[in-house]
Amino acid sequence: MRWLRRIVWLTLAVVVLTGAYLGWQAWHAKQDLEAAEASANDILAGVRAGNTEIPGAQLAELQRSAASAHDRTDGPLWGALTHLPAVGDDIEGVRAVSASIDTLASGGLAPLADSIGGLDTVTDDGRIDLTKVQALQAPVGQAAEAFRDAAADVSGLDSSGYVGSLQGPFRTYVDQVTAYSRDLSAADRTVAVLPDFLGANGPRNFLLVFQNNAEIRATGGIPGSWALVHTDNGKLVIQKQGASAAFDVPDAPVTPLTDAETSIYSDLLGRFWQDTTFTPDFPRAAELMDAHWKATFPESTLDGVVSLDPVALSYLLGATGPVQVGDVSLSADNAVDELLNKPYLRLDAQGQDVFFGQAAQAVFTAATTQLGSPSDFVRAVAKAAGERRLLVAPFREDVQGELAGTRVEGAVPEEDEGDPLAIVALNDGTGSKMSYYLRTEAGLTSTSCKGGTQTLEGSLELTQTISADEAKALPVSVTGLGDAGIPLGDQLVVVRVYGPAGGTISAPTVAGQAVDTEAVEFDGRPVLTLVVLLDGSAPVPVTWTMTTGPDQTGPARLQLSPGVVPGTGDVTAASSC
């Protein structure tokens, strides 16, 4: 039996030596990751501060430490360790972060700095230099691709079981790289179509629409103030301005509606200018706006519709600096309050329209003639696009193709492919500006997977930031006239849940009570309509159950209408498949 003892001792020696080797590699990988994190944070801080060059030594150190961490945690041995009980998921997380940072270091940060470095002289005397815009396309595209790959390295991993020292940093890293990837993807497509929008291929006319989130709609808010922007060879001029009152309300929809649209939204979708954004599909909303435009201003043909909301404007003002609008200094800090609340407290309807028009003109002028930091402005545009607060609907097919599938397009996709998408679209049913006080929080969990189909539990909590008594004391310019049958100070929110393509929605509840309603199929998606009445600051929960379409086994995403609070309320659920 001596040979057996020798085998046992040899096996133990291999285990000990392998453990020691892995421990040594893990310690060095930790050192490398910490060094890479410090270098990356310094570089990104410099980019945010407007630095147009990355010090060569700093980039080299980042690339060295990132590559070292990736090399140490790559290979079949570390891959096998991911299957170990208790620690396997932690090892998988470390490997994913190491690969992700290496991707950023090798291909993402240098072109990002190059693209920002090319922005400082892109505007000149009210004209945008189209040659310099076109020169940005390659570096922005390279940076976007690298950040997209880096985000993919860490997406879909369930970090809930990680040890505490890893869980928090991992989630922070995923959030940061995902946000950068989202913003750069939007910037990439925007830069690709920008020359055409700016008149590089001939004069263009675009309708610039400002969505008012104080009266929430599926894509953000009602289309309130608008401006007709004419572009030609980089020069931008506002030719006409107005408000929703410019468009009559016809007896029939301005363009034919589908049976599903009529069933879900009624004919209001096609009759009222303010209701064109009932649908979360911005290209369809823009098509409806164009039909209204043709009926009212047939002498001007639109090449597309561009939409911004006041939160997006606040981002832009952070780059342009404050602008003066009458006796109000409009800035990044106060834009949301000054545009979505205070005008209704101090001005009549006509005064509100004048103020909104002046604000649009002031921000437009600042953005096209007096940019202190073009790089800050582009980052603001990318942030707004990433949060679906900047939406662009070109009417030319070749330009549409460049934006297809991006957040800035704002389209509801026909297919979800492997990653299921759910949408929660909010529409004010009060005819008021009470959505300024509306707050929402969404939730999504994948609870099971059977035969490639996931079961998802969705939730939404709606609250109001003021009490019932405070709400009732507001002027009717905020509460509405009460002619919709809603008590003054209350707000009725129509919640429409769009399930994954090919999926189902069932078991809806509002405030803990089951709701007897059936989903309507809309372009292959089930759509459930629920009604929530807020009469004070008490939260009202809404829940429902969904199933995905076949083979949608990736992480599920829930997309929420943008409101008055900066950021996005979107949530992602790790797949249970």
KOLFIDO-292086 format. One record per residue (C-alpha): residue in one letter; x, y, z. Coordinates in steps of 0.2 Angstrom, whole numbers, plus 5000, padded with zeros to 4 digits. Layout:
BEGIN
(r 'A',(X,Y,Z));
...
This chain:
BEGIN
(r 'M',(5000,5000,5000));
(r 'R',(5015,5011,5000));
(r 'W',(5011,5016,4982));
(r 'L',(4994,5022,4987));
(r 'R',(5001,5033,5001));
(r 'R',(5013,5041,4989));
(r 'I',(4999,5045,4977));
(r 'V',(4989,5053,4991));
(r 'W',(5004,5063,4997));
(r 'L',(5008,5068,4979));
(r 'T',(4990,5073,4976));
(r 'L',(4990,5084,4992));
(r 'A',(5006,5092,4987));
(r 'V',(4998,5097,4970));
(r 'V',(4983,5104,4978));
(r 'V',(4994,5114,4990));
(r 'L',(5005,5120,4977));
(r 'T',(4990,5124,4965));
(r 'G',(4982,5133,4980));
(r 'A',(4997,5143,4983));
(r 'Y',(4999,5148,4965));
(r 'L',(4981,5153,4964));
(r 'G',(4983,5163,4980));
(r 'W',(4998,5172,4973));
(r 'Q',(4990,5175,4956));
(r 'A',(4974,5182,4965));
(r 'W',(4984,5194,4976));
(r 'H',(4994,5201,4961));
(r 'A',(4977,5202,4951));
(r 'K',(4970,5212,4966));
(r 'Q',(4985,5224,4965));
(r 'D',(4983,5226,4947));
(r 'L',(4965,5229,4947));
(r 'E',(4967,5242,4961));
(r 'A',(4981,5251,4950));
(r 'A',(4970,5250,4935));
(r 'E',(4955,5257,4944));
(r 'A',(4965,5272,4950));
(r 'S',(4972,5275,4933));
(r 'A',(4955,5274,4925));
(r 'N',(4947,5286,4937));
(r 'D',(4961,5298,4935));
(r 'I',(4959,5298,4916));
(r 'L',(4940,5299,4916));
(r 'A',(4941,5313,4928));
(r 'G',(4952,5322,4917));
(r 'V',(4941,5319,4902));
(r 'R',(4926,5325,4912));
(r 'A',(4936,5341,4916));
(r 'G',(4939,5344,4898));
(r 'N',(4957,5338,4896));
(r 'T',(4960,5334,4878));
(r 'E',(4975,5324,4880));
(r 'I',(4978,5308,4891));
(r 'P',(4996,5308,4898));
(r 'G',(5005,5294,4889));
(r 'A',(5013,5287,4905));
(r 'Q',(4995,5287,4913));
(r 'L',(4988,5277,4899));
(r 'A',(5002,5265,4898));
(r 'E',(5001,5261,4917));
(r 'L',(4982,5258,4915));
(r 'Q',(4985,5246,4900));
(r 'R',(4999,5237,4909));
(r 'S',(4990,5234,4925));
(r 'A',(4973,5230,4916));
(r 'A',(4982,5217,4904));
(r 'S',(4991,5210,4919));
(r 'A',(4975,5207,4929));
(r 'H',(4966,5200,4914));
(r 'D',(4981,5188,4910));
(r 'R',(4982,5182,4928));
(r 'T',(4963,5178,4929));
(r 'D',(4961,5170,4912));
(r 'G',(4963,5153,4906));
(r 'P',(4956,5135,4910));
(r 'L',(4961,5134,4928));
(r 'W',(4952,5150,4933));
(r 'G',(4938,5145,4922));
(r 'A',(4936,5129,4931));
(r 'L',(4936,5138,4948));
(r 'T',(4920,5147,4943));
(r 'H',(4911,5131,4946));
(r 'L',(4916,5129,4964));
(r 'P',(4903,5130,4977));
(r 'A',(4902,5146,4988));
(r 'V',(4917,5155,4979));
(r 'G',(4914,5151,4961));
(r 'D',(4902,5166,4957));
(r 'D',(4915,5178,4966));
(r 'I',(4929,5171,4955));
(r 'E',(4918,5173,4939));
(r 'G',(4915,5192,4944));
(r 'V',(4933,5195,4946));
(r 'R',(4937,5187,4929));
(r 'A',(4923,5198,4921));
(r 'V',(4929,5214,4928));
(r 'S',(4947,5210,4923));
(r 'A',(4942,5207,4905));
(r 'S',(4931,5222,4905));
(r 'I',(4944,5234,4911));
(r 'D',(4957,5227,4899));
(r 'T',(4945,5230,4885));
(r 'L',(4943,5248,4890));
(r 'A',(4961,5251,4892));
(r 'S',(4966,5244,4876));
(r 'G',(4953,5251,4865));
(r 'G',(4941,5263,4873));
(r 'L',(4949,5278,4882));
(r 'A',(4962,5284,4870));
(r 'P',(4949,5287,4856));
(r 'L',(4937,5295,4868));
(r 'A',(4950,5308,4873));
(r 'D',(4954,5310,4854));
(r 'S',(4936,5314,4850));
(r 'I',(4934,5326,4865));
(r 'G',(4950,5334,4859));
(r 'G',(4943,5338,4842));
(r 'L',(4928,5348,4849));
(r 'D',(4936,5364,4855));
(r 'T',(4935,5373,4839));
(r 'V',(4920,5364,4831));
(r 'T',(4909,5380,4832));
(r 'D',(4913,5397,4824));
(r 'D',(4902,5412,4824));
(r 'G',(4886,5403,4825));
(r 'R',(4891,5390,4812));
(r 'I',(4896,5372,4816));
(r 'D',(4911,5366,4806));
(r 'L',(4905,5350,4797));
(r 'T',(4922,5344,4792));
(r 'K',(4927,5343,4811));
(r 'V',(4911,5335,4815));
(r 'Q',(4914,5321,4802));
(r 'A',(4932,5319,4809));
(r 'L',(4924,5314,4825));
(r 'Q',(4915,5299,4818));
(r 'A',(4929,5287,4818));
(r 'P',(4936,5290,4836));
(r 'V',(4918,5291,4844));
(r 'G',(4914,5275,4835));
(r 'Q',(4929,5266,4841));
(r 'A',(4926,5272,4859));
(r 'A',(4908,5267,4858));
(r 'E',(4913,5249,4852));
(r 'A',(4925,5247,4866));
(r 'F',(4914,5253,4880));
(r 'R',(4900,5242,4873));
(r 'D',(4911,5227,4873));
(r 'A',(4917,5231,4891));
(r 'A',(4899,5232,4897));
(r 'A',(4895,5216,4889));
(r 'D',(4909,5208,4899));
(r 'V',(4900,5211,4915));
(r 'S',(4882,5212,4910));
(r 'G',(4870,5198,4915));
(r 'L',(4880,5192,4930));
(r 'D',(4871,5190,4947));
(r 'S',(4881,5199,4960));
(r 'S',(4869,5196,4974));
(r 'G',(4879,5181,4981));
(r 'Y',(4896,5190,4980));
(r 'V',(4906,5193,4996));
(r 'G',(4903,5210,5003));
(r 'S',(4920,5217,4999));
(r 'L',(4917,5212,4980));
(r 'Q',(4898,5215,4979));
(r 'G',(4897,5234,4981));
(r 'P',(4912,5238,4969));
(r 'F',(4906,5226,4956));
(r 'R',(4889,5234,4955));
(r 'T',(4897,5252,4955));
(r 'Y',(4908,5247,4941));
(r 'V',(4894,5239,4931));
(r 'D',(4883,5254,4933));
(r 'Q',(4897,5266,4928));
(r 'V',(4903,5256,4912));
(r 'T',(4885,5253,4907));
(r 'A',(4881,5272,4908));
(r 'Y',(4896,5277,4898));
(r 'S',(4892,5263,4885));
(r 'R',(4874,5270,4884));
(r 'D',(4880,5288,4882));
(r 'L',(4894,5284,4869));
(r 'S',(4882,5273,4859));
(r 'A',(4870,5287,4858));
(r 'A',(4884,5299,4854));
(r 'D',(4891,5288,4840));
(r 'R',(4875,5287,4831));
(r 'T',(4871,5305,4833));
(r 'V',(4888,5310,4826));
(r 'A',(4885,5299,4811));
(r 'V',(4869,5308,4806));
(r 'L',(4873,5325,4812));
(r 'P',(4881,5332,4796));
(r 'D',(4865,5328,4787));
(r 'F',(4855,5336,4800));
(r 'L',(4866,5352,4799));
(r 'G',(4863,5354,4781));
(r 'A',(4879,5345,4774));
(r 'N',(4869,5337,4760));
(r 'G',(4857,5352,4757));
(r 'P',(4845,5363,4767));
(r 'R',(4835,5354,4780));
(r 'N',(4819,5359,4791));
(r 'F',(4817,5350,4808));
(r 'L',(4803,5353,4821));
(r 'L',(4811,5355,4838));
(r 'V',(4798,5350,4851));
(r 'F',(4800,5353,4870));
(r 'Q',(4791,5339,4880));
(r 'N',(4783,5345,4896));
(r 'N',(4786,5332,4909));
(r 'A',(4774,5341,4921));
(r 'E',(4760,5333,4911));
(r 'I',(4768,5316,4909));
(r 'R',(4767,5306,4893));
(r 'A',(4774,5289,4887));
(r 'T',(4789,5297,4879));
(r 'G',(4791,5310,4893));
(r 'G',(4778,5324,4892));
(r 'I',(4766,5333,4881));
(r 'P',(4773,5341,4866));
(r 'G',(4772,5360,4872));
(r 'S',(4783,5373,4864));
(r 'W',(4790,5370,4847));
(r 'A',(4802,5378,4835));
(r 'L',(4805,5376,4816));
(r 'V',(4824,5375,4814));
(r 'H',(4832,5378,4797));
(r 'T',(4849,5371,4794));
(r 'D',(4861,5374,4779));
(r 'N',(4879,5370,4778));
(r 'G',(4881,5370,4797));
(r 'K',(4871,5386,4800));
(r 'L',(4856,5384,4811));
(r 'V',(4841,5397,4812));
(r 'I',(4824,5397,4820));
(r 'Q',(4812,5401,4807));
(r 'K',(4796,5399,4817));
(r 'Q',(4790,5396,4835));
(r 'G',(4774,5392,4843));
(r 'A',(4764,5381,4856));
(r 'S',(4751,5367,4856));
(r 'A',(4737,5380,4853));
(r 'A',(4744,5382,4835));
(r 'F',(4736,5365,4830));
(r 'D',(4717,5363,4828));
(r 'V',(4708,5348,4835));
(r 'P',(4700,5339,4820));
(r 'D',(4685,5328,4821));
(r 'A',(4694,5313,4815));
(r 'P',(4713,5308,4817));
(r 'V',(4725,5317,4806));
(r 'T',(4732,5301,4800));
(r 'P',(4724,5284,4800));
(r 'L',(4726,5274,4817));
(r 'T',(4727,5255,4818));
(r 'D',(4713,5246,4827));
(r 'A',(4725,5242,4841));
(r 'E',(4730,5260,4843));
(r 'T',(4712,5265,4844));
(r 'S',(4708,5251,4856));
(r 'I',(4723,5256,4868));
(r 'Y',(4723,5275,4866));
(r 'S',(4706,5280,4858));
(r 'D',(4706,5292,4844));
(r 'L',(4714,5305,4855));
(r 'L',(4731,5299,4849));
(r 'G',(4727,5305,4832));
(r 'R',(4717,5321,4835));
(r 'F',(4726,5331,4849));
(r 'W',(4743,5337,4846));
(r 'Q',(4747,5335,4865));
(r 'D',(4742,5317,4864));
(r 'T',(4754,5312,4850));
(r 'T',(4766,5306,4864));
(r 'F',(4753,5294,4871));
(r 'T',(4763,5280,4862));
(r 'P',(4781,5276,4869));
(r 'D',(4786,5273,4851));
(r 'F',(4794,5290,4846));
(r 'P',(4795,5287,4827));
(r 'R',(4776,5285,4827));
(r 'A',(4773,5300,4838));
(r 'A',(4784,5310,4826));
(r 'E',(4774,5304,4812));
(r 'L',(4758,5310,4820));
(r 'M',(4766,5327,4824));
(r 'D',(4771,5328,4805));
(r 'A',(4753,5325,4800));
(r 'H',(4747,5339,4812));
(r 'W',(4761,5350,4804));
(r 'K',(4756,5347,4786));
(r 'A',(4738,5351,4790));
(r 'T',(4742,5368,4799));
(r 'F',(4758,5373,4789));
(r 'P',(4757,5365,4772));
(r 'E',(4770,5377,4765));
(r 'S',(4784,5370,4776));
(r 'T',(4790,5352,4773));
(r 'L',(4798,5343,4788));
(r 'D',(4814,5332,4787));
(r 'G',(4811,5326,4805));
(r 'V',(4807,5329,4823));
(r 'V',(4819,5332,4837));
(r 'S',(4813,5332,4855));
(r 'L',(4820,5338,4871));
(r 'D',(4813,5339,4889));
(r 'P',(4818,5352,4903));
(r 'V',(4829,5339,4911));
(r 'A',(4839,5338,4895));
(r 'L',(4839,5357,4894));
(r 'S',(4847,5357,4911));
(r 'Y',(4861,5346,4905));
(r 'L',(4864,5358,4891));
(r 'L',(4864,5373,4902));
(r 'G',(4878,5365,4912));
(r 'A',(4888,5367,4896));
(r 'T',(4882,5384,4890));
(r 'G',(4881,5392,4906));
(r 'P',(4866,5402,4912));
(r 'V',(4855,5411,4900));
(r 'Q',(4843,5426,4903));
(r 'V',(4825,5424,4900));
(r 'G',(4815,5440,4905));
(r 'D',(4819,5442,4923));
(r 'V',(4824,5424,4926));
(r 'S',(4842,5418,4925));
(r 'L',(4839,5400,4918));
(r 'S',(4853,5388,4924));
(r 'A',(4857,5370,4925));
(r 'D',(4852,5370,4944));
(r 'N',(4835,5379,4942));
(r 'A',(4829,5374,4924));
(r 'V',(4817,5360,4929));
(r 'D',(4808,5371,4942));
(r 'E',(4808,5386,4931));
(r 'L',(4801,5377,4916));
(r 'L',(4790,5364,4924));
(r 'N',(4782,5372,4939));
(r 'K',(4785,5391,4942));
(r 'P',(4778,5397,4926));
(r 'Y',(4761,5389,4931));
(r 'L',(4762,5398,4948));
(r 'R',(4766,5415,4942));
(r 'L',(4760,5417,4924));
(r 'D',(4744,5416,4914));
(r 'A',(4742,5404,4899));
(r 'Q',(4748,5417,4887));
(r 'G',(4763,5422,4898));
(r 'Q',(4768,5404,4899));
(r 'D',(4769,5402,4881));
(r 'V',(4779,5418,4879));
(r 'F',(4791,5412,4893));
(r 'F',(4793,5395,4885));
(r 'G',(4797,5402,4868));
(r 'Q',(4809,5414,4875));
(r 'A',(4818,5401,4885));
(r 'A',(4819,5390,4869));
(r 'Q',(4827,5404,4859));
(r 'A',(4839,5408,4873));
(r 'V',(4845,5390,4875));
(r 'F',(4846,5388,4856));
(r 'T',(4856,5404,4854));
(r 'A',(4868,5399,4868));
(r 'A',(4871,5382,4861));
(r 'T',(4875,5388,4843));
(r 'T',(4885,5404,4846));
(r 'Q',(4893,5405,4864));
(r 'L',(4898,5387,4869));
(r 'G',(4912,5389,4882));
(r 'S',(4915,5370,4882));
(r 'P',(4910,5361,4866));
(r 'S',(4916,5345,4875));
(r 'D',(4904,5348,4890));
(r 'F',(4890,5351,4878));
(r 'V',(4893,5335,4868));
(r 'R',(4893,5325,4885));
(r 'A',(4877,5334,4890));
(r 'V',(4869,5329,4873));
(r 'A',(4875,5311,4876));
(r 'K',(4868,5310,4893));
(r 'A',(4851,5317,4888));
(r 'A',(4851,5304,4873));
(r 'G',(4856,5290,4885));
(r 'E',(4841,5294,4896));
(r 'R',(4829,5295,4881));
(r 'R',(4827,5314,4885));
(r 'L',(4834,5318,4868));
(r 'L',(4824,5309,4854));
(r 'V',(4827,5311,4835));
(r 'A',(4815,5305,4821));
(r 'P',(4822,5308,4804));
(r 'F',(4810,5306,4789));
(r 'R',(4823,5300,4777));
(r 'E',(4826,5282,4776));
(r 'D',(4845,5282,4775));
(r 'V',(4846,5293,4790));
(r 'Q',(4833,5282,4799));
(r 'G',(4844,5267,4797));
(r 'E',(4859,5275,4805));
(r 'L',(4848,5278,4821));
(r 'A',(4839,5261,4821));
(r 'G',(4840,5252,4838));
(r 'T',(4847,5267,4848));
(r 'R',(4840,5276,4862));
(r 'V',(4840,5292,4853));
(r 'E',(4828,5284,4840));
(r 'G',(4816,5280,4854));
(r 'A',(4807,5266,4844));
(r 'V',(4799,5251,4852));
(r 'P',(4808,5236,4844));
(r 'E',(4797,5223,4834));
(r 'E',(4808,5209,4841));
(r 'D',(4817,5207,4858));
(r 'E',(4829,5194,4851));
(r 'G',(4837,5186,4866));
(r 'D',(4835,5200,4879));
(r 'P',(4816,5203,4884));
(r 'L',(4810,5221,4885));
(r 'A',(4796,5227,4895));
(r 'I',(4790,5245,4895));
(r 'V',(4780,5255,4908));
(r 'A',(4772,5270,4899));
(r 'L',(4764,5284,4910));
(r 'N',(4751,5296,4904));
(r 'D',(4743,5310,4914));
(r 'G',(4724,5308,4914));
(r 'T',(4720,5323,4924));
(r 'G',(4723,5337,4911));
(r 'S',(4735,5346,4924));
(r 'K',(4753,5349,4928));
(r 'M',(4753,5338,4943));
(r 'S',(4766,5326,4936));
(r 'Y',(4779,5339,4943));
(r 'Y',(4775,5331,4960));
(r 'L',(4775,5313,4953));
(r 'R',(4788,5301,4958));
(r 'T',(4790,5283,4952));
(r 'E',(4800,5268,4956));
(r 'A',(4800,5252,4945));
(r 'G',(4805,5234,4949));
(r 'L',(4808,5219,4939));
(r 'T',(4813,5201,4944));
(r 'S',(4815,5185,4934));
(r 'T',(4808,5171,4945));
(r 'S',(4809,5156,4934));
(r 'C',(4814,5149,4917));
(r 'K',(4806,5135,4908));
(r 'G',(4809,5129,4891));
(r 'G',(4818,5145,4887));
(r 'T',(4804,5156,4893));
(r 'Q',(4806,5167,4908));
(r 'T',(4793,5172,4921));
(r 'L',(4795,5190,4926));
(r 'E',(4787,5199,4941));
(r 'G',(4785,5218,4938));
(r 'S',(4781,5232,4950));
(r 'L',(4779,5251,4950));
(r 'E',(4777,5262,4965));
(r 'L',(4769,5279,4962));
(r 'T',(4770,5293,4975));
(r 'Q',(4766,5312,4976));
(r 'T',(4779,5323,4984));
(r 'I',(4766,5334,4992));
(r 'S',(4751,5331,5004));
(r 'A',(4733,5331,4999));
(r 'D',(4730,5348,5008));
(r 'E',(4745,5356,4999));
(r 'A',(4739,5349,4982));
(r 'K',(4722,5356,4984));
(r 'A',(4729,5373,4988));
(r 'L',(4738,5374,4971));
(r 'P',(4731,5385,4958));
(r 'V',(4720,5378,4944));
(r 'S',(4734,5381,4932));
(r 'V',(4743,5367,4941));
(r 'T',(4729,5356,4947));
(r 'G',(4718,5358,4931));
(r 'L',(4700,5364,4930));
(r 'G',(4693,5348,4937));
(r 'D',(4683,5345,4921));
(r 'A',(4690,5328,4919));
(r 'G',(4681,5322,4934));
(r 'I',(4696,5321,4945));
(r 'P',(4695,5331,4962));
(r 'L',(4707,5346,4962));
(r 'G',(4724,5342,4969));
(r 'D',(4722,5323,4964));
(r 'Q',(4731,5316,4949));
(r 'L',(4725,5301,4938));
(r 'V',(4740,5292,4930));
(r 'V',(4736,5280,4916));
(r 'V',(4749,5266,4917));
(r 'R',(4752,5255,4902));
(r 'V',(4763,5240,4903));
(r 'Y',(4770,5233,4887));
(r 'G',(4776,5215,4889));
(r 'P',(4790,5207,4880));
(r 'A',(4787,5203,4861));
(r 'G',(4778,5187,4860));
(r 'G',(4775,5186,4879));
(r 'T',(4760,5188,4891));
(r 'I',(4754,5199,4905));
(r 'S',(4743,5193,4919));
(r 'A',(4738,5195,4937));
(r 'P',(4738,5215,4938));
(r 'T',(4735,5223,4955));
(r 'V',(4733,5241,4960));
(r 'A',(4735,5246,4978));
(r 'G',(4735,5228,4983));
(r 'Q',(4718,5224,4974));
(r 'A',(4717,5213,4959));
(r 'V',(4711,5222,4943));
(r 'D',(4700,5213,4931));
(r 'T',(4707,5218,4914));
(r 'E',(4714,5209,4898));
(r 'A',(4729,5214,4889));
(r 'V',(4728,5220,4871));
(r 'E',(4740,5214,4858));
(r 'F',(4750,5228,4850));
(r 'D',(4763,5224,4836));
(r 'G',(4766,5207,4844));
(r 'R',(4767,5214,4862));
(r 'P',(4754,5212,4876));
(r 'V',(4748,5229,4882));
(r 'L',(4739,5231,4899));
(r 'T',(4731,5247,4904));
(r 'L',(4729,5252,4923));
(r 'V',(4723,5267,4931));
(r 'V',(4730,5275,4947));
(r 'L',(4723,5289,4957));
(r 'L',(4735,5299,4968));
(r 'D',(4726,5309,4982));
(r 'G',(4741,5313,4993));
(r 'S',(4758,5307,4997));
(r 'A',(4754,5289,5001));
(r 'P',(4762,5277,4989));
(r 'V',(4752,5267,4977));
(r 'P',(4759,5250,4972));
(r 'V',(4756,5242,4955));
(r 'T',(4761,5224,4951));
(r 'W',(4759,5212,4937));
(r 'T',(4767,5195,4930));
(r 'M',(4774,5193,4913));
(r 'T',(4781,5179,4903));
(r 'T',(4794,5182,4889));
(r 'G',(4793,5176,4871));
(r 'P',(4802,5160,4867));
(r 'D',(4821,5159,4868));
(r 'Q',(4822,5176,4877));
(r 'T',(4834,5170,4890));
(r 'G',(4845,5185,4892));
(r 'P',(4843,5198,4906));
(r 'A',(4826,5207,4905));
(r 'R',(4825,5226,4905));
(r 'L',(4810,5237,4910));
(r 'Q',(4810,5254,4902));
(r 'L',(4801,5268,4911));
(r 'S',(4794,5285,4905));
(r 'P',(4806,5299,4909));
(r 'G',(4799,5311,4922));
(r 'V',(4805,5327,4931));
(r 'V',(4819,5318,4941));
(r 'P',(4836,5318,4932));
(r 'G',(4842,5300,4928));
(r 'T',(4833,5285,4922));
(r 'G',(4821,5274,4931));
(r 'D',(4825,5259,4920));
(r 'V',(4829,5243,4929));
(r 'T',(4837,5226,4923));
(r 'A',(4834,5209,4930));
(r 'A',(4847,5195,4929));
(r 'S',(4841,5180,4919));
(r 'S',(4834,5165,4928));
(r 'C',(4838,5154,4913));
